[in-house]
Amino acid sequence: MSGSSLRRALCNALFSGALLSITSGEAQEQESVEVDPAAFEASIVPFLDTYCIGCHGANEQKGGRRFDRLTYPIENDNALIDYQDILDLLNLGDMPPEEETQPSDAERLKTIDWLTRAVEHAHENRTEPAGETVLRRLTRREYVNTVRDLFQIDMSMFDPTESFPSERAHEHLDNIGETLVTSGYLLNRYFDAADQIVEKALGTVERPAPQSWRFAGPFLQQSELDKRHLEAHGRRYLNIYENPNSDLNFGAYAPLIDFEEGVPVGGHYEIRVKAQAMNRFHEYDAKTVPMRPEEPFVMRIVPGHRKFGRLHLPQPYEPNLGTFTLSDDGPQWYSARAWLDAGFSPRFNYMNGAMKIRPVFTRTAQITHERIDHTLPEKDRQMEKFAFSIKHAKIPHIRIYEVEIEGPFYDEWPSSSWRTIVGNGDYDPRLARTILTRFAERAFRRPARKAEIDRLMDVVSGQEQLGRAPIDALKSGLKAALVSPAFLYLEEPSRTVARSELDGFAIASRLSYFLWGTMPDETLFSLARNGRLRERRVLNDQVQRMLADERSGRFVSGFLDSWLTMRDLGEAPPDRNRFNVYYEANLETAMRRETEQFTRDLLDRNGKITRFLDADYTFVNEDLAALYDLPGVEGEAFRKVALNDPRRGGLLGQASILKLTANGFDTSPVVRGVWLLENLLGTPPSPAPPDVEPLDPDIRGAQTIREQLELHRNDASCNECHRKIDPLGFALENFDAIGQWRNRYEEGGKIDASGELPNGDAFHDVAGFRKALLAREDAFTRALCEKMLAYALGRRIELSDRREVDTVLKTLEERGGGFRDLVQLVVTSEAFSRP
């Protein structure tokens, strides 16, 4: 059977199964809310006529809202949305606008109280079902994590989803079921991925014998260097000159060209390198050689594979195989034991090397010619200037004399993946059904049905009848399981009247993918089998256990990607001429690390959620501390430091947020303002009218940006949104495109970070703005709660979820507003256990 025929057969067989059924449950009754209907005509309608209808009536509908047609009782969801909008805007103090007539405090509170009761009563009497989770497939990140745990394989140099299409996000969430479509193209990629995964996990049956390789020159390097090295030292050495984040990568990666085919099989390898720090202390000034002699040279080993392009350039998979601080006392041996996938070979970096070595070659060659030409033979004086500099100028670089590689080595055999799938011994074809059943129950994250195993066995039998070896036939069965809907989809079927709750296995999956981004472990499976995961105490205990596990780091990174759009941090790279330190110090990695560690700290300590808005501490290493002008921090290790500067506290002082809300060249108050409204306050502005031209991005951040935006707001169609957007963005204008503090624009204009929120709260700088946000703590906490609940459920939050969110927020406030408490309350909410 051809590959395409096999795929068609598998599709027909595997995509015909029915999905999971779930057990029923009963919702808890809640106390009914009473509303005075007569108060609507007596109080609410006059209030709306006086303070709202002028901007939201028949003649004008600012923000697309119209309130002059409201009636009571609330008849449908559209009316309920209008009621909720009015209530939210009154609670925030955003309406009426400051320049309009304002109600008295007594009027406002009376109206808020009645609207609150009316909205709650409407929710109680809804006949429509609450929000439901659409059957959703695994996201790319969930797929990778699941494969790692299902097969127990090293994924540091392997991503079976690299050819998958990008995920479509909803409000920056990548795991919303209705946006996760499965196209024919993606289905074919699933088949390709299954082939790669199973072959990687079970492709090596016999234990490979260790081999050894030694490289001691001549060393070939990239073409721009190779001839110059031949002329300078006969290719005796492998030289590294530049930082791996350099622009041109001129000697930034030193690969073993004679070993470009890489290791023959995946395993642990001993990599030994004889290297020397050359010319750390040199005779040139900082302008000629812009490197810091006080820093010892740092060498790193990373893998490379020729299928990803030339080995002297950056590649997509560069896990750290070993980092060494080089001695100044001549050549030394340095060794690392690290995993290498088949086809990968080691490459070497100079982590604190020059960002641009070419000008250094030119300048040092000229200076050295002037100093020592009279002592040199004619052929050296006529050398090409780069070769001359390499041989005579004593520029800083790392010199490698020898490289030895030995392996593969294994701590145990059979491999962990073989033991996980097949068992401790050789494969016995008589156990195929047992092996597939055990595998399918983990892959499908629930007990496998007899019909499902029958279909997998049909695949195995069919391959055996075609003459394939028994182990290869088993692999086909495993691949078939990996393209089954039961593996690719989280089975959370639509709720019916009789089936209002998830069963234990569905809860186990929802919990595991929420906190670990992967399949449940054996503890969760056991609790699901015993029907324990519907018990609140058990759920609480599992949350505590899972947050203590290192896999919960995936929750931190995954949730921050969705909530704060951290996945976009690498977009719009900063201009190298203006922000060279961003690349020289690898600040992108440090920025992400700060925000993740800050969030992790709040999670571990159950710190108050408001610390996201204002905190007197953060986490930095030496390079990030230098960006923030924080003294006394040395080394690459991150540590908690006190902040005595009120400008830096909380997320809004962290470089990650400031960088991802910039455009790479400069800042935009509009971009930052929109980001704050969307992600921190949960009140995204309406899209710009189609006939309004955006500001020219070439003038963003110029001295007159405030004046330009003021003119922009003169357009009535723009003013409604920009009066909310612009003040928030201007509050952050003192931070440049990578988060450094500035008092003036490059053009010389003084920065004015003052502003006023729609409710009239004024501020003069970012510290005052932070206090203004703290006054809106409820809005921030609600937005965070809704985002986390959507992330946990894999669906958008709907109007019908309002009461559930209110219940979580009320309990959260009673407990003190801790971040860990919020995670706990999301898991124990009724919504979490519903389809």
N, C-alpha and C positions, 0 to 999 in steps of 0.2 A: 504494500500500500504506500502510495506517495505521501510526502509530508502534508500537502494540501488536502488530500483525501482523508487522511487521518484527522486533520483539524476539523473538516466538515462533519465527520462522524462523531467526533467528540462534542462538537457544538450541539448536534441534534440530540445526542444522548444526555448530555449534562445540563442543558438549559431547559429541559422539559419537566424537571422536578418541582413539586409543590414546596412552598416555604413553611417556615416554622409556625406552629400554633402555640398560643399562650394561655395561661390560666387567668381566670377572672378574679376580680377583687372589688371591694366596696370603698367608695370615697367617704371620708369623714364628714359628718354634718357640721355646719357652722351656724352660729347665731344669726338670725335674720336682721337686716338693717331696715329701719323705718324712715320714710320720707314723707314730708308734708306736701302733697300735690298743690295745694292752694298757694304755697309760697312761690311757685314758679311765676304765676301771673302777677302776684303782689310785689315780689322783690326782685326776682332774677331778670325778668323782661325789662323793668325800668333800669336796672343796673347795666344790662347790655346796651340798651338804647343810649344811655348817657356816656358810657365809657368805651364801647366796642364797635357799635354798628357804623360809626363814621368811617372807619378804616376796613370794616369787614361786613359790609352790607350790600345792598343792591347796586350801588354806584361804584364801589371800589372793593376789591378783595385782595388786600395785601397778603403776600405769602400764600396766595391761593385759598385763603380761608374766608368763609361766609357764614355769619352767625345769625342773620335776621330771620331765618326760616326754622329756627329751633322750636321744637314743641316738647311737651311732657305729657305722658310718659315717653321714654326713649324708645323709639320704634325699631331701629336697626343698627347695625354695626357702624355705618357711616355717621349716624347721629351720635353714637357713643364716642366715636373718635373726636368729633367736634367738642363734645362735652369735656372729654379728657384733655384736649388741647387748651381749652379755656382754663381748666383747673391747673394744669401744669404751668401755664404762663403767669397766672396769678400767684401761684406758690413761689415761683422764681422771682417775682417782682419785675418781670420783663414787660408786662402790659398792665395798664396803658403805658405808652412811651413817656419818658420823663417830661417831654415838652408839652404833653397833653394834660387835660384836667385829671386830677388824681382822686380816687375815692378815699374816704376816711378809713382809718384802720378798722373801725367797727364795721363799716360797710364791706370792706375787703374780707375780713374774717367771717362775717355772716354768710357771704356768698360762697367762700371756699368751703365752709362747713356744709352748706346745702348741696353744692355740687359734688362733694366727696360722698355724701350719703346717696345721692342720685346715681352716681357712677357705680358704687358698690352694689346698690340694689339691682341695677341693670345686669351686672355680672352674675349676681345670684340667680336671676331669672332667665339667663340665656338658654335658649333651646339648642343652639349650635354647639357641636362638640368643641372641647378645648383643642389647642394646637396639637397637631399630630406630626410625628417624625416620618418624613418620606423615606422609603427604603433607599438606603444610600450605600454606595460602594466605598471601599477603602481609599483614602487619599494616597498620594505618592509617598508621603512621609510615613503614614501608617503601614503601607504595603512593605516598605523597606524594613521598618522595625519588626513587623510580623515575620517576615522571612528570616531575619536575623535570629529571632527567638525560636521560631518553629524548627529551623534546621541547625541552630547553634553553629553558625558560620561567621567568619570574620568578614565584615562589610566595609572595612576602611578603604579598600581599593576596588570596590565592586558596587555598582548601582544598577540593578536590573531595570530600573525605571527611567534610565537616561534618555530613552527614545520615546517615552510617554509624552503626550501633549500636556501643556501647562494646565493647572487647575483653574477653573473659573471661581472667583470669590464673590461672596455676598457680604457687603459691609466689612470687607477685609477678612472674613472667615473663609477658610479653604475647605471646611468639612460640612457644608450645608447640602443636604441630600438632593434638593431639587436642582442644584447647579452642577452636580457631579454626574454629567452625562457619560454614557458608554457608547462610543462610536464604533463602527466597524474597524476603523484604523486602530483604535485602542485595543479592541479585542485581539487583533493580530499581534499587537505588541505584548499582550498577556501571554500568548503562546510562545513568543520569542523569549520572554522573561522566564517562563517556566522551564524551557530548555536550558537556559544558562544556569538557573538556580540549582536544578537537580544535578546537572553535570558537575557543577562546582562542589556540591555537597557530597556526591557519591562517585565522582569520576575516577578516583584513585582507590583501587581495591587492595593492591599489594603495598606494603610499607616501602617507600622509596629509600634507597641507600644514600647516605650523605656523599656529597662531592665537594671538591675544593677548587677554587680559582685564585690565581695571583696575577696582579697587574703592577708592573714596576717600570713602565715606559717601554718604548716611546708612547706618549699620551696624545691622542688626537683630540682637538677641541673644535668649537664652532669655526666656520670658515673665516670669520673676521679676525680670529685670534691665531688660527693654526699656523699660517705662514709666518706670522710674527714670532710665534713661539719657536718655530723651526729655526729662524734666524737668530733668535736671542739665546736659546739654550738647548737647541736640538731636540725639543719635545721631551726633555727629561722629566719635566714636572707637569702636574695638573694644577693650574693656577685659578684662583677665584678672586675676583676683583670687586664686584658690585653687590649691593643689597638685593635680595630676590624681589623686592618691590620696586626696583628701578624701572624706568620707562623703556629703555632700549635692551635691557638684559644682555649687556656686553660683558660676558664673563660672570654672570650672576648665578648660573647653574653649571657645575662641573660634572658632566656625565662620563661614564665609562663607555666610550664609543665602541670599543672592542667587545663589549658585553651587552650590546643593545638588544640582543635577543632575550635577555633576562634569564631569570632562574627557570629551570624546566618544570617545576611543580611547586604548588603552594606549600609553605611551611615556615618554621622559624629558621633564621639564618644568622650566623655569627659574621658580623661585618667589622673588620679591623682596618684602621686607617693610620698610616704614618704621616703626620702633618706638622707644619710649623707656621707660627705667626711671624710673618716677615715684615720688618720695618714699622713696627707699631710706633716706636719713637723715631721720628725722622727730623730732617733739618729744614723742612719747609714751613711757611706760615699757613695760617688757617685759610687764607684766600686761595693759595696755590693747591693745598690738599685739605679740603673741608671735612676733616674727620677728627674725632676726639681721641687723642692718645691716652687719656686716662681710662678709657674702656678697654679691657682685655678683649681679644678677638673671640668671637663666638661662631662655631661651626655647627651646622645642622645637616643631618642626613634625611633625605626624602626619597620616595620611590618615583620611578618614571617608566612609561611604557610607550614604545614607538607607535602604537596604534592611535595615540592621542597627539601625534605630531613630533616635531623635533625635540630632542631630549634636553637641549640647552635653553628651552623656553618653559614658562609656567604651564602646569597641567592641572586637570580638574581634581585629581586625587593626590594629595600631598600630606598624608599623616606624618607626624614627627617620629622618625625611626631612632633618633638619638641626637642629643644636643650636648656640645662640649665647649667649655671655656679653655682656650688654648694657652699652653704655657709659653712664656717668653724665653725659655731655656733650651732652645734648639728643637730639633725634630723629636716628637713623642708619638707613641702608639696610643690610639684611642679605639675602644671597641664597644659595640652595641649588639644585642641580640634582639631581633625584630622579625615580625611576620612579613613575608613577601608573597603576594599572589604570583601564580605562574605568569611569566612574560615580563615581570617587573624587574628593574635593576636599580641599585642605589645611585643617587646623585647627591652632590654636595653643595651647600650654600655657605656664604659668608654673611651672617645675619646682621652685622653692623658695618658692612662694607660701604663703599662710596655709592651715592645715588646716581652720579654721572662720572664715570671714570675717563671717558674720552678727553674732556678738557684737562683732566689731571695729567694724562699722558702728554698732551701737547705742551702744557705749561712746564712740567718737570723736565721734558726733553730739552726745551729751550734753555732753562736755567742750567741744566747739567752740561750741555754743550759748552756754554760760556765758561764753566768752571774747570772742566777736565779734558776738553778737546786736545789740548797740547800733550796730554799723557797717553792718548789712545792711538792705536794703529789706524791707518787710513780706512780700512774696510769698516771698522766700527764707526768712524766719523761719518761715513756715507750711508749708514743703516737708516732704514725707514724709521720715522720718529717714534712710532709706537713701540717698535721692536727695540729701538735704542733706549727708550724709557724703561721697558721691562728689564733690560739687561743691566743698565747703569744707574738709573735714577733713584733706586731704592724707594719705590712707592709702596704703601701698605697693601698687602694682599695675603692670602693663605696659599701656602705651597704644599701640595700633596706629593709624597715620594712613592708610596706603595699603597695598594689596597688588596686585602685578602678577604675572600668570601667562602664560607663553608656551611653546608647544610643540604637538605632540610633536616631539622631536628623536630621531634614531637615528644611532648611530655607523656602522652599515652597513645597507644594504638590498639584497636582501631581509633580513628579520629572521633572527635565528639559528635560530629554530624552523623557519621556512620552508626555510632552507638545509639544516638537519639532516634534514628529512623529504623535501622535494621536490627540492632542489638549488638551484643559483645562479640559474637563469633561471625563465621562466614554466613553468607546468605543461603537459607534453605527454602527452595521454591514451595515446599509444602506449607510454609508459614506465610505465604503471600497474603492470604485473606486477613490473618491476624495482624500483620504489619500494616496493611492498608486501613484496617478498622482503627487501630491505635492512632495512626497518622491522621485519618480523616476526622476523628473526634477532636483532635487538637486544632487541625486546620479549619474545621467548620465551627469550632468553638461551642460545640454541643454534641450530644450523642448522635452518631451517624445512623441513618435508617438503613434497613436491610437492602432496600431498592438502590440506594446510593452506592453501597459497597458492591452490590451485584454489577452495577454499571462500570465501576472501576475494575472489577475482576474481568469483565468482558473485554476491556481494553488490554489487560495483561494477557489473557488467553489468546486474543487475536494476534498479538505481537509474537507470542510463542509459536503459534501455528504458521507464522510467516518465517520461522527459523531464527528468530532473534534469541540471543543468549538470555537465560532466565533473569539475570540482574538487569539487563537492558529492558526486558519486558516489565519488570517491576518499576523501573524508572518511568516508563510510559504511563503506568497507573498513577504514580505520584504527580507527574506533570498534568494528568487529567484532573486530579483533585485541585491543582493550583489554578485551573481555568474554570472551575465550577463556580456558579453563583453563590454557593454556600460558603466558599472561601472569599470571593471578591466582595461580597455584600455583607453588611451587618444586618442580621435578620430581625427587623423591628416592624412587624406587619401593622397595617392600619387597625385601629381599635374599633370594636363593635360594642353594642350594648352589653353583650355577654362577656366580652373580653376587654377589660379596661385596664389591665396591668400586664407588665412584662413578666415572663417567667424568670427563674433564677439564672439561667444561662445567658439570656439577653441582658439582664442587669449586670452580670459579671463582665460581659463584653463592653457594655456602656461605661462601666466604672473603669475598666482597664484602659480603654482607648482615651478616656478623659484624662486620667492621671499618669498613664505610662505611654500612651500613643502606640499601644501594641496589644497583642492577644493576652487573655488572662493566664495567670500562672496556675500551678496545681492547687494552691490553697483556694483560689477563687473557684476553680472547677469543683473542688470537693464541697465547698459551701453551697454551690449551685445544685449539685447532685442531692444534697441533703435538705434542700429547700430552706436554707438559713438566710439567704441574702435579702429576704423581705423583712427581716428583723432590724429595727432601727439601731439597736445596740451593736449588732454584728456589722452593719454598714459603717457605723462610727469607728469601730475597731479596725476595719479594713482600710478606711481612709488614713488613719494614723500609721498603720503598717506600711501602706503603699507610699505615703509621703516620706517615710524614713528610708525608702529604697532609692538607690542611685538612679533608677529609671524615671523617677519623678522629675528629674532634670528635663525630660522631654515635655512634661507639662509646662514647666517654666518657659522654655524656649518656644514651644508651640503656641501657648496662649499669648505670649508677648508678641509673636509674629502677627497674631490675629487682632489683638487689642490695640497695640501701639504701632502696628505695621512695621515691626522690626525686620521682617523679611526684605523690606525695601532699603535697608541701610546701605547696601552696596551699590544701589542705583545712583545715577548722576555723580560719578566720581569727581572729587574736587579738582579744581585747576592746579596742575603741578607747579606752575611758577609761583602761585600765590600761597599754596598750602602744601609745600614740599614735606613738612614735618608729618603730615597725615600718612604719607607713604614711608618715610624714613623710619618712623617709630611704629609702623603697622597699627595705627590708631583705630582702624575699623574694628579689628579684633578686640582691642582694649575697650572701645566704646560699648560693644555688645556685652562684653564680660561685666562691665560695671552695672548695667541695667539688670542683667540676669542675676548677678550676685546680690544686688540690692533687693530684688524681688524675692530671691531665695531666702534672704535674711528675714524679711517680713513673714514669709511663709513658715519658717522654722520657729520664729519667736512669737507667732501670732500677733505681729505688730499691727498697730492701727492702720486702717486703710488710708487715713488722711496723711500718713507719712509719704504717700506717693505725691502729694501736693506740696508738702513742706517737711523737711527733715534737716536735722543739724549734723548729719553724718553722710558719708557715702563710701564707696569702695574704689580704690585706685591703685595703679602701679606707678613706677617712677615717671614713665612717659606721659600718662594721663594727668598725673599730679603737676607736671611741668606745664601742660596745657592750661590747667586751672590755676596756676601760680600758687600751688600748695607746697610749702617748704618741708624738708625733712623726710621725704619719701624716696627710698633707693631700692633698686632692683626690679625684676620683672614680676615678682609675687604680688598679688593683690592683697590689700589689707583694708580694714575699716579705719577711717580717719574722721576726726571731728571737723566740722565746717564752722568756722567763725564768721564767714562771709555770707550774709543773708541772700546774696544773689544766686547762690548755687544750690540751695536746698531742694530736694525732691526731683521729680522727673524733669521739670522744666529747666533745671540747671545742668542736666546730664547731656554730654556731647552727642550721644546716640540720637536723642530726640531732636536736638538742634541741627544735627547734620542731615537727618532724613527728611526734615521739613525745609531744607534749602535746595537750591537747584544745581549745586556743584560749583557755581561761579560766585554767587552772592545769595542774599536772603530776599524773601518776599513776605511782607506782612500778610498778604492775602492767603498765601499757601499755609503759613503757620496758623493763621486765624481759623481757616477751614479745618485744619487738622485738629486743633483744640476743640472746636465745636463738635466734630464728628466723633473723636475718640475719647476725649476726657469728659465731655458734657453730654454726649449722646443726643445732640440737637443739630444734625447736619443742616446747612443752609439749602435753600431751594437752588436748583440749577440756574445758571445765568440765563437771562433772556436770549433767544437766538439772534436778535438783531443788535446785541451790544458787543462791541469789539473789546477783546481783552487788552490789558496793558502790554506794551512792548517789553518782552523779557530782557532786552538788552539794557534797559534802564532800571531794572529792579535793584533796590538798595542804593540808588543815587541820592544825592543830597536833597532833592526835591520830591522824594517819594511820597511824603505826607501830603504835600500840596497836590500832587497828581491824583492821589486817592480821594482827596477832598473834592476835586473837580469831578471825579468819577461818581461820587455820591450825589452830586447835584442832579444827576439823571434820576428821576423818580423811580424808575424801574430797578435801579441799582441800589438805591438808598436803603430799602427795606432790609436787605441782607447785609450790605457792607457796613451799616452802622453797628451790626453785631460782630462782623468778621474782623474789621480793621483794628479796633482797639486791642483785641486779644493778640493780634499779630505784632502790633507796634510795641507791646509790652516786652517782647523778646528781641527787639532790634539791636540791643547792645551786644548780642551774641552773633558772631559771624557764621560763615557757612560750615565751619567745623566746630563751633561751640566755644571759640575763644572770645574773651571779653574785649570790647572796643568802646571807646567813648566818641569816636568820630568815624565817619565814612572815609573811604580811601580818597575821595575827592575833597575831603576837608570839612564837610558840613558836620555840625554837632548833632548827635543823635538825641531825639526826643522820644522817650519811651512812655510818656504819660498817656492817659486815656480815661475813658469813662464807659462803664458797662451800661447796657440798655436800661437797667433799673436805677441808674443814677449814681452807683458806687464809683468814685473816682480814685485813681492811683497815679503816682508820679514815676514809678519805676517797677522793675520786675518783682522786687520784694513786696511792694504795695499790691501789685497784681496778684501775687500769691495769697496775700491775706484776703483779697476780694474773692478769690476762688474758694478759700476755706469757708467763707460765708455762704457759699453755694454747695456745701459738703453733701447735702442730700441729693442734689442733682448728679454730682460726681459718683456717689455711691450707687445710685440707681443705674446709671449708665454702665458702671463696672459690673454690677450684678446681672444685668440683662445680657451683657456681652459674654460673661462667664457661663450663664445658663444656656445661651445659644451654642457656645462652644462645646458644652457638655452633652447637649441633646442632639447636636448635628442638624439643627433646624432653626429657622428664623423665629424670633419671639413675636407673638401676635397679641392682639388686643385681649384675647381670651386668657392670656397668661398673666394679665395685670394683677389679679388677686394673689396668684402664686408668688409673683415678685414682691408684692406688698408684704406678704406673710414672711418671706425670707428677710426682707429689710427690717421689719419690726423685731424679729427675733435677733437679728444681727445687732441692732441698736441696744437691745436688752443685754446682750453679751459683751458689749464694749466696742464693737466695730473692728474686730480683728480679721486680718486677711485669711488666716487659716480657718477661722470660724466660717467665713463666707464659703470657702471650698466645701466644708463639712455640711453647711446648710443646703447648698446646691445638691449635694449627693442625697441628702435625706428629704428633699422636697418631694411632694407628690408627683410633680412633673417628671422627675428623674426616673420614676418607676412606671411611667405610662408610655405606651407606644407613641 
